Amino acid sequence: MSAIINTIETLFRAMSIPEKIATVAKITELCKELGVTAELPSEKKGGYKKKARGASAKPYWMRTATGIDKTAKGMFQIEGEWVNNANDVAEGGMIVLGVKGDEKSYHLLKSSAGDTFRFDDWNGNEVSMSCKHLMTSPTFGAIKSNVEVRLSV
């Protein structure tokens, strides 16, 4: 049986992309026709994917808060610059921190050399930065509203 599987694998690897797609479709059709419905063992362990995506492989994102754009969507409603390090933000500048993972959380911070804010990332690693913690919320809307109030003062 494994010799057959190895031969099929060799043939499959030699195929072009359209041929691979057509082959998988045909095998799926044959499995349905023959009543082969055994579940394949899943390799997924559950939880949040820890694979790096896009420009940032960090388990969190940070953005300075200089204004609110109500026409934008989601986190893009916060006007400001994307930052990689809280130390790059001028003293007293507001920062919105979004922590990625199964249980997302959002934090409003103020850049402050004398204070330290700590949180755990999705791997359970403690991250600390020179900021004063202003508020935490499981929803982005609460953070956005608080930023709006603080900017209007």
HELIX and SHEET records of a PDB file:
HELIX    1   1 SER A    2  ALA A   14  1                                  13    
HELIX    2   2 ILE A   17  LEU A   34  1                                  18    
HELIX    3   3 GLY A   74  GLN A   77  5                                   4    
HELIX    4   4 ALA A   86  ASP A   88  5                                   3    
HELIX    5   5 PHE A  140  SER A  152  1                                  13    
SHEET    1   A 5 TRP A  82  VAL A  83  0                                        
SHEET    2   A 5 TYR A  60  THR A  64 -1                                        
SHEET    3   A 5 MET A  94  VAL A  99 -1                                        
SHEET    4   A 5 SER A 105  SER A 111 -1                                        
SHEET    5   A 5 CYS A 131  SER A 137 -1                                        
SHEET    1   B 2 GLY A  67  ILE A  68  0                                        
SHEET    2   B 2 ILE A  78  GLU A  79 -1                                        
SHEET    1   C 2 PHE A 117  ASP A 120  0                                        
SHEET    2   C 2 GLU A 126  MET A 129 -1                                        
END                                                                             
